[in-house]
């Protein structure tokens, strides 16, 4: 199948950006440098891309990790992932979702490969468009670690289902991030921070832009400090980062 993203991964496209859209190229390079530093600080190994969509982040992770595990429930996005990375030995593609327990869950699909697709009924109800529902297989983060080893970094972008994904994790990790939509899911975000803090000693930081190019805080924060920031935030979007204690 024709994949619109394959060209974006090529050296030809990067040359095109350098000549015609240098600011966009610089943004992509800043994003890659951000992830490269984070992943290298935590071992430079495997990355779990939970909610991989069509592989926009996985393409960045490939440049700075030994292996990327893409987990995606939407069948249209899975087709794009297979067309984009199916020939790559350093990318594995898992068709399913991540939740608190293995089994099946209702997936709310607002459109083919839409980044707004979700397992969260609350999120789906808040979107303007109607969704279709289907039953999709769920695995846990613990199961993914058992299958693929301890990752250097876990990225979670699951539109309101972040807490459920973290509830399937019961062991120490190196680094993890999750997207939060603060006004609607503020309490879930606070619960996610508390969940991570209960698993192991660690510190937090956050980004306020997508794609990320740097942290909002010039130092890593305690769980209580991160909770205070989230509780008082008046913006809608943030990405919360967790890193095990002892990582510089």
C-alpha positions as CSV (number, residue, x, y, z in Angstrom):
1,X,0.0,0.0,0.0
2,X,1.1,3.6,-0.5
3,X,2.2,5.1,2.8
4,X,2.3,8.8,3.1
5,X,4.8,8.6,6.0
6,X,7.5,6.6,4.3
7,X,8.7,9.6,2.3
8,X,8.9,11.6,5.5
9,X,11.4,9.1,6.9
10,X,13.7,9.4,3.9
11,X,16.9,11.4,3.4
12,X,15.3,12.9,0.3
13,X,12.6,14.5,2.4
14,X,15.1,15.8,5.0
15,X,17.0,17.4,2.1
16,X,13.8,19.0,0.9
17,X,13.0,20.4,4.4
18,X,16.6,21.7,4.6
19,X,16.1,23.6,1.4
20,X,12.5,24.7,1.5
21,X,11.4,24.5,5.2
22,X,14.5,24.9,7.4
23,X,12.5,26.0,10.4
24,X,10.4,22.8,10.3
25,X,13.6,20.8,10.0
26,X,15.1,22.5,13.0
27,X,12.0,21.8,15.0
28,X,12.3,18.1,14.1
29,X,16.0,18.1,15.0
30,X,15.3,19.7,18.4
31,X,12.6,17.1,19.1
32,X,15.0,14.2,18.2
33,X,17.7,15.7,20.4
34,X,15.3,15.9,23.3
35,X,14.3,12.3,23.0
36,X,17.9,11.2,22.3
37,X,19.1,12.7,25.6
38,X,16.2,11.2,27.5
39,X,16.6,7.7,26.1
40,X,20.4,7.7,26.3
41,X,20.3,8.7,30.0
42,X,18.2,5.6,30.6
43,X,20.2,3.0,28.7
44,X,19.5,3.7,25.0
45,X,17.6,0.5,24.6
46,X,14.0,-0.3,23.8
47,X,11.2,2.3,23.7
48,X,7.5,1.4,24.2
49,X,5.4,3.6,22.0
50,X,1.9,3.2,23.6
51,X,-0.7,4.7,21.3
52,X,1.7,4.8,18.3
53,X,-0.9,6.1,15.8
54,X,0.8,6.1,12.4
55,X,4.4,6.1,13.8
56,X,5.2,9.8,14.0
57,X,7.0,9.4,17.3
58,X,8.3,5.9,16.5
59,X,10.2,7.5,13.5
60,X,11.9,9.8,16.0
61,X,12.6,7.1,18.5
62,X,14.2,4.9,15.9
63,X,17.0,7.4,15.6
64,X,18.0,7.1,19.2
65,X,16.9,3.7,20.5
66,X,17.9,0.2,19.6
67,X,14.3,-1.0,19.2
68,X,10.8,0.4,19.2
69,X,7.7,-1.5,20.2
70,X,4.6,0.2,18.7
71,X,1.3,-0.6,20.4
72,X,-1.8,0.7,18.5
73,X,-5.5,-0.4,18.6
74,X,-6.8,1.3,15.5
75,X,-6.7,-1.0,12.4
76,X,-6.2,1.8,9.9
77,X,-3.2,3.1,11.9
78,X,-1.9,-0.5,12.1
79,X,-1.9,-0.7,8.3
80,X,0.1,2.5,8.1
81,X,2.6,1.3,10.8
82,X,3.1,-2.0,8.9
83,X,3.6,-0.2,5.6
84,X,6.0,2.2,7.2
85,X,8.0,-0.1,9.5
86,X,7.2,-3.6,8.4
87,X,10.5,-3.9,6.6
88,X,12.4,-2.7,9.7
89,X,14.0,-5.2,12.1
90,X,14.2,-2.6,14.9
91,X,10.4,-2.0,15.1
92,X,7.8,-4.4,16.4
93,X,4.1,-3.7,15.9
94,X,1.5,-4.8,18.4
95,X,-2.2,-4.5,17.4
96,X,-4.0,-3.8,20.6
97,X,-4.4,-1.4,23.6
98,X,-2.8,-1.1,27.0
99,X,-4.9,-1.2,30.2
100,X,-5.1,-2.3,33.8
101,X,-5.8,-6.0,32.9
102,X,-5.4,-8.2,29.9
103,X,-8.6,-9.0,28.0
104,X,-10.9,-6.9,25.8
105,X,-12.0,-3.3,26.0
106,X,-14.4,-1.1,24.0
107,X,-12.5,1.1,21.6
108,X,-14.2,4.3,20.5
109,X,-13.1,5.2,16.9
110,X,-13.9,8.8,15.8
111,X,-12.2,8.2,12.4
112,X,-9.6,6.0,10.6
113,X,-6.3,6.5,12.3
114,X,-7.6,9.5,14.1
115,X,-5.3,10.7,17.0
116,X,-8.6,11.2,19.0
117,X,-9.5,7.5,19.0
118,X,-9.7,6.2,22.6
119,X,-10.7,3.5,25.1
120,X,-12.0,6.3,27.4
121,X,-15.8,6.8,27.3
122,X,-15.3,10.1,29.0
123,X,-13.0,11.3,26.3
124,X,-15.1,10.0,23.4
125,X,-18.3,11.7,24.8
126,X,-16.4,15.0,25.0
127,X,-15.5,14.9,21.3
128,X,-17.8,16.6,18.8
129,X,-18.0,13.8,16.3
130,X,-19.8,10.5,16.6
131,X,-17.7,7.4,17.2
132,X,-18.0,3.7,16.3
133,X,-17.4,1.1,18.9
134,X,-15.5,-2.2,18.7
135,X,-13.9,-4.7,21.1
136,X,-10.1,-4.7,21.0
137,X,-7.5,-6.8,22.8
138,X,-5.8,-5.3,25.8
139,X,-2.4,-6.1,27.2
140,X,-0.7,-4.7,30.3
141,X,2.6,-2.9,30.6
142,X,3.8,-5.8,32.8
143,X,3.1,-8.2,29.9
144,X,4.9,-6.0,27.4
145,X,7.9,-5.9,29.7
146,X,7.8,-9.7,30.0
147,X,7.7,-10.1,26.2
148,X,10.2,-7.4,25.2
149,X,12.3,-6.6,28.2
150,X,12.6,-3.6,30.4
151,X,12.4,-0.5,28.2
152,X,14.6,2.6,28.5
153,X,11.5,4.8,28.0
154,X,7.7,4.3,27.8
155,X,5.7,6.9,26.0
156,X,1.9,6.8,26.6
157,X,-0.5,8.8,24.5
158,X,-3.9,7.2,24.8
159,X,-6.5,10.1,25.1
160,X,-7.8,9.9,28.6
161,X,-6.9,6.2,29.3
162,X,-3.5,7.0,30.9
163,X,-4.4,5.9,34.4
164,X,-5.8,2.6,33.2
165,X,-2.6,2.0,31.3
166,X,-0.5,2.7,34.4
167,X,-2.6,0.5,36.5
168,X,-1.2,-2.4,34.5
169,X,2.3,-1.6,35.7
170,X,3.6,-3.2,39.0
171,X,7.3,-3.0,38.7
172,X,10.1,-0.4,38.6
173,X,10.9,1.3,35.3
174,X,13.5,3.7,34.0
175,X,11.5,6.5,32.4
176,X,8.0,7.2,31.2
177,X,5.9,10.0,29.9
178,X,2.1,10.4,29.6
179,X,0.0,13.0,27.9
180,X,-2.6,14.9,30.1
181,X,-5.5,17.0,29.1
182,X,-5.7,19.0,32.3
183,X,-9.0,20.7,32.5
184,X,-11.1,17.6,31.8
185,X,-8.7,14.9,33.2
186,X,-7.0,16.8,36.0
187,X,-7.8,14.3,38.7
188,X,-6.7,11.4,36.5
189,X,-3.4,13.2,35.9
190,X,-2.9,13.6,39.7
191,X,-3.7,10.0,40.1
192,X,-1.2,9.0,37.5
193,X,1.6,11.0,39.3
194,X,0.6,9.3,42.6
195,X,0.6,5.9,40.9
196,X,4.1,6.3,39.5
197,X,5.4,7.7,42.8
198,X,4.0,4.7,44.6
199,X,5.9,2.2,42.4
200,X,9.5,3.5,43.0
201,X,11.5,6.5,44.0
202,X,11.7,9.0,41.1
203,X,11.4,12.5,39.9
204,X,9.1,14.4,37.5
205,X,9.3,17.1,34.9
206,X,6.9,18.3,32.2
207,X,6.7,19.8,28.7
208,X,4.0,22.3,27.6
209,X,4.5,22.1,23.9
210,X,4.2,19.4,21.2
211,X,6.6,18.5,19.8
212,X,8.8,18.8,22.9
213,X,12.1,20.6,22.7
214,X,12.9,21.1,26.4
215,X,11.5,20.7,29.8
216,X,9.4,23.4,31.5
217,X,11.4,23.1,34.7
218,X,15.1,23.5,34.8
219,X,15.3,20.8,37.4
220,X,13.6,17.5,38.1
221,X,10.7,17.8,40.6
222,X,9.4,15.7,43.5
223,X,6.0,14.1,43.1
224,X,4.5,16.7,45.5
225,X,6.0,19.5,43.5
226,X,4.6,18.1,40.2
227,X,1.2,17.5,41.9
228,X,1.1,21.2,42.9
229,X,1.9,22.4,39.4
230,X,-0.8,20.2,37.9
231,X,-3.4,21.2,40.5
232,X,-2.9,24.9,39.8
233,X,-2.4,24.7,36.0
234,X,-4.7,26.8,33.9
235,X,-3.7,25.4,30.5
236,X,-5.1,22.4,28.8
237,X,-2.1,20.4,27.6
238,X,1.0,19.0,29.2
239,X,3.3,16.0,28.9
240,X,4.4,14.6,32.3
241,X,7.7,12.8,32.5
242,X,8.9,10.4,35.2
243,X,12.5,9.2,35.7
244,X,13.8,6.8,38.2
245,X,16.0,8.3,41.0
246,X,19.7,8.1,40.3
247,X,19.5,9.0,36.6
248,X,21.4,12.2,35.8
